[in-house]
Amino acid sequence: MADRVSAHIMIGGTIARQNYPALVQAIAADNPAIDWDAAPFDPTDIPVDHPLALMDHEVANGCFEAVEQCCRRLHLHYVRWAGGYPGSFPSVRVVHAGQGEPQTYLTTEDDQQIFSIEHIRELGSIEAIEAEYRSARLSPPPLVLVDDNPDDEQHAETDHG
């Protein structure tokens, strides 16, 4: 059985309305709530001007596996924080900016970034430390549904241009 910890995730970016059901399915698979009191997610209640926030106190290995995979596939931004499980894994913040691999940062149980002396030496300067800190503190943009897939429009322009 997997170790379970508290975790939250914020999701943002632009998603085509036709792809929204895939995100809804992923959320249903992981079953997070919209608040710490376990209020269920309602797919018709899309946040305005901010990212979608989801959370749970009993998240297997601190990961919203289906949600995170779906976000990476759809190029959505997300930031996840998960508490640590003593003897198994530390508390972390994971940042995915819509492209590439998610970046993982060690944190406290209060979601404050931790820099080991070895990592500080590896970074080499206060500017590099501050840059990593800013990267770790990125917040996703608002979650926005659009009628057309922006990638389809770009491909259509390329195919016809």
N, C-alpha and C positions, 0 to 999 in steps of 0.2 A: 504494500500500500504506500502511496506517495505521501511525503510530508506536506502538510497543509498550513498555509500562512495567510495573513491578511495582505491584500494587494489592491491596487487601483490602476486604472488605465484611462488616459484621455486620448480621443481619436479625432483627427481633423483632416481637412483637405477637401478636394473636390471629388465627388463620386457621381457617376452617371446613374440616373434613376433606375435604369435597367439592371445595374449591378447592386443596388441597395438590398434586394432580397438575399444575396449571398452574404452580405454583412449581417443581416438580421439572423440568418441561419447560424452563422458562426457565433453570434452572441447567444443564441438559444442553446447551442452546444456547450458553451462554457458557463452559461446561466449566471452571469453577474447581475447585480442590482444597480439602481441609479443613485442609491445612497447607502450609508452604513446600516440603516435600519431594514435593509433588504426589500425596499420597494421595487417591484418588478419593472423591467425595461418594457416600454411601450413603443413599438416601431413607428407609430404615427406621431410621436412626440419628439421631433428633431429639434435640437437646441438652435437658438437664433443667436448669432454673433459670438459663439464660443464652441469649443470642442465638446464632443459627447463624452461624458464622464461615467465610468462604470466601476464597480467595486464589489468586493466580497471578502469575508473573513476566513473562508475555507478554500483557498485556491491551491490546487495540487502543484507542488514545486514552485509556487509563486508565479506561475505563467498562465496567461489566458491563451492557451495554445491555438485553438481554432480562430479566435479573433485576431491574434497577431499574424498568423499565416495568411488570413484573408486580407488584412491591411497591407502586408507586403506585396501580395499578388495584385491588389488594386492600387498600389502606390499611394496609400494613405499614410499620413503622419501619425505616429503614436508615441506616447510617453507612458511607461509603466513603472510603478514603484512596487516592490514586494519586500515584505519583512523577511528577516533571516530565520533559519531554523538551526538552532545550536547543534553542531556536529555534522551538519549536512551542507548548508550553503549560507552565504552572508546576505545581508540586506543590500538590494541593488536598485538602481534606476536604469532603465533601458530606454534609449532614444532612437527612434527610427524617423528619419526626415523624408520619407517617401521614396527614397532611392538607396541602393546599396545595402550593406549589412547594418543591422541595429548595433548601436554602441552601448556598452555596459559600463556603469560607473558604480563603485562601491559607495554605500551610504550608511548612515546610522538608521536606527529604527524610526527616527523623526525625519527621514529623507534629507539629511544634510550630507553633502559629499565628503568623503574621506580620502585624504592623500597620505599614503605611506611615505616614509622618508626615502625609500627606494624609488618610488614613483616620482617624487619631487626631484630627486637627483637625475632620473631619466628624462624628465621634462626640461630641466636645465636652466630655466629662467622664470622670473615672476610673470613675465608676459605669457609664456607658454602655460603656466599654471592657470592664469586668469582666462586664457582662451579655452582651455579644457573645462573650466568651471562654467563659462558661458555656454559652451556646447551642451553640458550636462543639464543646464537649467532651461534649455529651449522648451517652449510650450507649443503644442500643435496649433495651427490656425483653426478657425471655425470649421465645422463640418457642413459642407454645402452640397446639396443635391442639384444636379443640372439635368436638363431633358436629353441632351445629346452627350455621347462619350467624346470628350475633347481629343482623345487619341484617334478616334474614327475620323473626325474633321481634319486632323493633320494628315492622316493617311489619304483621305479623299483629295486634299489639295495636292499632295505629292503625286498621286496616281493620275490626276487630270492636268497637272501643271507641266 
